Amino acid sequence: MKSIKIYLIVVVVIGILSCAKVPISGRKQITLIPESELMSMSLVQYRTFLQENPPSSDGIAETKQVKRVGARIAHAVEKYMHDNNQSKRIKNYKWEFNLVNQNLVNAWAMPGGKVVVYQGLLPVAQSDEGLAVVMGHEIAHAIARHGNERMSQGILAAAGGVAIAVYMKDKPQETQALFLGAYGVGAGLGILAFSRNQESEADKLGMVFMAMAGYQPKEAIPFWERMSAAGGGGSVPEFLSTHPGHDTRIERIKEWLPNAESYYTPQSN
């Protein structure tokens, strides 16, 4: 009983010390894993993924589109962080954007700015604006440190009274599985898929980032309409498995539009 009390006290203290606020939304969150540690893991997993799933050539139009849209959103993120004295949050980010030739309606972003878009997503995106919606959304997950939040919860649940650092060192395979699940790498999102609240938060942040990048945030509405219809009346794409219901998402997007549009400045291509 005494050890349990000590453990709970330690968890509470760590939680207080690790509490931070998500940019734009202002929500308080607890992230117990050093971001530098996650960025190191990201680099290893990202390189492994690209070795097993070679990216499309830089010379094709679709790859150029992914890199073009990604670079503009990355610049917008950096500007927002600089203007709001939060540049430390993306310290050591080295942005990379790759297109993978797989017919999956999916995309993901890792800490450190490593972003992958699957070929199957492009017909749903239809345009730079549609692609900006989903890339802004995925990059927002990384900026909001949702993966760290989910991994922290998962390790706390699995580790019991063991310190997080000890668990990560002694359980490398389990830690890797939690990492891949937390960031949705691969065909499935895993048991640590982002919660609906995190998905809504990523929508909100992503709309601001795409607006700052010069893309109309109102394009989020038709994009998510198309994404919802991508299941053809059957099962929805894996990408949407934990996302808010369609009507709820559209309602919230409309609610957030005025704020996102206040950041919008058209840019020439």
NORBEL-V382188 format. One record per pair of residues at least 6 apart in sequence whose C-alpha atoms are under 8 Angstrom apart, sorted by the first residue. I is the first residue (numbers start at 1). J is the second residue. D is the distance in whole Angstrom. If there is no record, write none. Layout:
[[I J D] [I J D]]
//
This chain:
[[4 161 8] [7 161 6] [14 32 7] [15 30 6] [15 31 8] [15 32 7] [16 30 8] [18 30 5] [18 31 6] [18 32 6] [19 28 6] [19 29 6] [19 30 5] [19 31 7] [20 28 5] [20 29 5] [20 30 7] [20 31 8] [21 27 5] [21 28 4] [21 29 6] [22 28 6] [22 29 7] [22 144 5] [22 145 8] [23 143 8] [23 144 7] [23 205 8] [24 205 6] [25 201 7] [25 204 8] [25 205 7] [29 149 7] [30 149 6] [30 152 8] [31 145 8] [31 148 6] [31 149 5] [31 152 6] [32 148 7] [32 149 7] [32 152 6] [32 164 8] [33 148 6] [33 152 7] [33 164 8] [35 111 8] [35 148 8] [38 111 7] [38 148 8] [39 110 8] [39 111 5] [39 112 6] [42 110 6] [42 111 6] [42 112 7] [42 114 8] [43 112 8] [43 114 8] [46 114 7] [53 100 7] [54 100 7] [55 98 6] [55 99 5] [55 100 5] [55 101 7] [56 63 7] [56 98 7] [56 99 6] [56 100 6] [56 101 6] [57 63 7] [58 64 6] [62 99 8] [63 98 7] [63 99 6] [65 128 7] [66 97 7] [66 98 7] [66 99 7] [66 117 7] [66 131 8] [67 96 8] [67 97 5] [67 98 7] [69 128 7] [69 131 7] [69 132 6] [69 135 8] [70 97 6] [70 132 8] [70 135 7] [71 95 8] [72 213 5] [73 132 7] [73 135 8] [73 136 7] [73 209 6] [73 210 6] [73 212 8] [73 213 5] [74 95 7] [75 213 7] [76 209 6] [76 210 8] [76 212 5] [76 213 5] [77 209 6] [78 87 7] [78 90 8] [80 209 8] [81 87 5] [81 89 8] [81 90 8] [89 143 7] [90 112 7] [90 143 7] [92 112 7] [93 111 8] [93 112 4] [93 113 6] [94 112 6] [94 113 6] [94 114 8] [95 112 7] [95 113 4] [95 114 6] [95 115 8] [96 113 6] [96 114 5] [96 115 6] [97 114 6] [97 115 5] [97 116 6] [97 117 8] [98 115 6] [98 116 5] [98 117 6] [99 116 6] [99 117 5] [99 118 6] [99 119 7] [100 116 7] [100 117 6] [100 118 5] [100 119 6] [101 118 6] [101 119 5] [101 120 8] [102 118 6] [102 119 5] [102 120 6] [103 118 7] [103 119 6] [103 120 4] [103 121 8] [104 118 6] [104 119 7] [104 120 5] [104 121 6] [104 187 7] [105 118 6] [105 119 8] [105 120 5] [105 121 4] [105 124 8] [105 237 6] [105 238 8] [105 239 7] [106 117 7] [106 118 6] [106 120 7] [106 121 6] [106 187 8] [106 238 8] [106 239 6] [107 115 8] [107 116 6] [107 117 4] [107 118 6] [107 121 8] [107 134 8] [107 135 8] [107 138 7] [107 239 8] [108 115 6] [108 116 6] [108 117 7] [108 138 6] [108 139 8] [108 183 7] [108 184 6] [108 185 7] [109 115 4] [109 116 6] [109 138 5] [109 139 6] [109 141 7] [109 142 6] [109 183 7] [110 139 8] [110 142 6] [110 183 7] [111 142 5] [111 143 8] [111 145 8] [112 142 8] [113 139 7] [113 142 8] [115 139 8] [122 131 7] [124 130 8] [124 223 7] [124 226 6] [124 227 6] [124 230 7] [125 131 5] [125 134 8] [125 223 6] [129 215 6] [129 216 7] [129 219 6] [130 219 7] [130 220 7] [130 223 6] [132 210 6] [132 215 7] [133 206 7] [133 207 7] [133 210 7] [133 217 8] [133 219 7] [133 220 6] [133 223 7] [134 206 8] [135 206 8] [136 205 8] [136 206 4] [136 207 7] [136 209 6] [136 210 6] [137 202 5] [137 203 5] [137 205 7] [137 206 4] [137 207 7] [138 202 7] [138 206 8] [139 206 7] [140 202 5] [140 203 8] [140 205 6] [140 206 5] [141 147 7] [141 198 8] [141 199 8] [141 202 6] [144 202 8] [146 194 7] [146 198 7] [147 179 8] [147 182 5] [147 183 6] [147 194 8] [148 182 8] [150 182 6] [150 192 6] [150 193 8] [150 194 7] [151 178 6] [151 179 7] [151 182 6] [151 192 7] [154 178 7] [154 192 7] [155 164 7] [155 167 8] [155 175 8] [155 178 8] [156 164 7] [159 167 6] [167 175 8] [168 175 6] [178 192 7] [180 186 8] [180 190 8] [181 189 6] [181 190 4] [181 191 6] [181 192 5] [181 193 6] [182 189 7] [182 190 7] [182 191 8] [182 192 5] [182 193 6] [182 194 7] [183 189 7] [183 193 7] [184 190 7] [184 193 7] [187 238 8] [188 238 6] [189 238 7] [189 239 7] [193 242 7] [194 242 7] [195 242 6] [195 243 7] [196 242 6] [196 243 5] [196 244 5] [197 244 8] [199 242 8] [199 243 6] [199 244 7] [200 243 8] [200 244 7] [200 249 7] [200 252 8] [203 253 8] [204 253 7] [204 256 7] [204 260 8] [207 217 5] [207 220 7] [207 257 8] [207 260 6] [208 217 7] [208 259 8] [208 260 5] [208 261 8] [208 263 6] [208 264 8] [210 216 7] [210 217 6] [211 217 5] [211 260 6] [211 261 6] [211 263 6] [211 264 4] [211 265 7] [212 263 5] [212 264 5] [212 265 6] [213 264 8] [213 265 8] [213 267 8] [214 264 6] [214 265 5] [214 266 5] [214 267 5] [215 264 7] [215 265 8] [215 266 7] [215 267 8] [216 261 8] [216 264 7] [216 266 8] [217 257 7] [217 260 6] [217 261 6] [217 264 8] [218 257 7] [218 261 8] [220 253 7] [221 250 6] [221 253 7] [224 246 8] [224 250 8] [225 246 8] [227 237 8] [228 236 7] [228 240 8] [228 246 7] [229 236 8] [230 236 7] [230 237 7] [231 237 6]]
//
